[in-house]
């Protein structure tokens, strides 16, 4: 039975990879949980990617700008806009349109996670290949 479940999980992972699904999608889903320990693990998993998009996601989470669209569950980075919020897909950065403030829900963090996020973002900056970013 365990072998069957393992084969199903592997097949599902192969299908997701073939469809071009970003592995960060599942990690972003974990940030929607109420359990802050689970959110902390998700933040650690995101930090492993070490790219500019991940840095933007972690910064948005720290600054209170990481939300998800209630209808679709899509995780987005928001900016204030007339009549609502302008949203951008968290992973791809593509424009996700303007939504009313009641159509989106903020992803929350506690003090311990904010401290962790500050440390990770600083680590990103210190290890950046661009000298100007390291100094900023």
C-alpha positions in Angstrom: 0.0 0.0 0.0 2.8 2.4 0.9 4.5 1.7 -2.5 1.2 2.5 -4.2 0.9 5.8 -2.4 4.5 6.7 -3.2 4.0 5.9 -6.9 0.9 8.1 -6.9 2.7 11.0 -5.3 5.7 10.7 -7.7 3.3 10.6 -10.7 1.5 13.7 -9.4 4.8 15.5 -9.0 5.8 14.5 -12.6 2.5 15.8 -14.0 2.9 19.1 -12.1 6.4 19.5 -13.3 5.3 18.7 -16.9 2.6 21.4 -16.6 5.2 23.9 -15.6 3.9 24.3 -12.1 6.3 26.3 -9.9 7.3 24.3 -6.8 6.8 27.4 -4.7 3.1 27.2 -5.2 2.7 24.6 -2.5 5.0 26.6 -0.2 2.9 29.7 -0.7 -0.2 27.7 0.1 1.4 26.8 3.5 1.6 30.6 4.3 -2.2 30.7 4.3 -2.3 28.4 7.4 -3.1 29.8 10.8 -0.3 27.8 12.4 2.7 30.0 12.7 5.1 27.1 13.0 3.9 25.8 9.6 4.4 29.4 8.2 7.9 29.4 9.6 8.7 26.2 7.8 7.2 27.6 4.6 9.4 30.7 4.9 12.5 28.5 5.4 11.5 26.5 2.3 11.0 29.7 0.2 14.4 31.0 1.3 16.1 28.0 -0.3 15.3 29.4 -3.7 17.7 32.3 -3.4 16.4 34.4 -6.3 15.0 37.9 -6.8 11.4 36.7 -7.0 11.7 34.9 -3.6 13.3 38.0 -2.1 10.3 40.0 -3.3 7.9 37.5 -1.8 9.6 37.5 1.6 9.8 41.4 1.5 6.1 41.7 0.7 5.3 39.3 3.5 7.4 41.3 6.0 5.9 44.6 4.8 2.3 43.3 5.0 1.8 43.3 1.2 1.4 39.6 0.5 -2.2 38.6 0.1 -4.3 36.0 -1.6 -7.4 36.4 -3.8 -10.3 34.8 -2.0 -12.1 33.5 -5.1 -9.1 31.9 -6.7 -6.6 31.4 -3.9 -3.9 33.0 -6.0 -1.1 34.5 -3.9 -0.4 38.1 -4.9 1.7 41.1 -3.9 -0.5 44.2 -3.6 -0.1 48.0 -4.0 -2.8 50.5 -3.1 -4.9 51.7 -6.1 -7.9 53.8 -6.6 -11.0 51.8 -5.5 -9.0 48.8 -4.2 -5.6 47.2 -4.6 -3.4 46.5 -7.6 -2.3 42.9 -7.5 0.7 41.1 -9.0 1.2 37.3 -9.1 3.7 36.5 -6.3 5.7 34.0 -8.3 5.6 35.3 -11.9 5.2 39.0 -11.1 2.5 39.3 -13.8 -0.3 41.8 -13.4 -3.3 40.2 -11.7 -5.6 43.2 -12.0 -7.3 45.5 -9.5 -9.4 44.0 -6.8 -11.6 45.3 -4.0 -10.1 45.2 -0.5 -12.7 42.7 0.5 -11.7 40.4 -2.4 -8.3 39.8 -1.0 -7.0 38.5 2.4 -3.7 39.4 4.0 -1.2 36.7 4.9 -0.2 37.4 8.5 3.0 36.9 10.5 3.8 37.2 14.1 6.8 38.9 15.8 9.0 35.7 15.7 8.4 35.4 11.9 9.1 39.1 11.3 12.5 38.6 13.0 13.2 35.6 10.8 12.1 37.4 7.7 14.4 40.4 8.5 17.3 38.0 8.9 16.6 36.1 5.7 16.2 39.3 3.7 19.5 40.7 5.1 21.2 37.4 4.3 19.9 37.7 0.7 21.4 41.2 0.5 24.8 40.2 2.0 25.2 37.2 -0.3 24.1 39.0 -3.5 26.5 38.9 -6.5 25.8 42.6 -7.2 28.1 44.7 -5.0 25.6 47.7 -5.1 22.9 45.5 -3.6 25.3 44.2 -0.9 26.0 47.7 0.2 22.3 48.8 0.2 
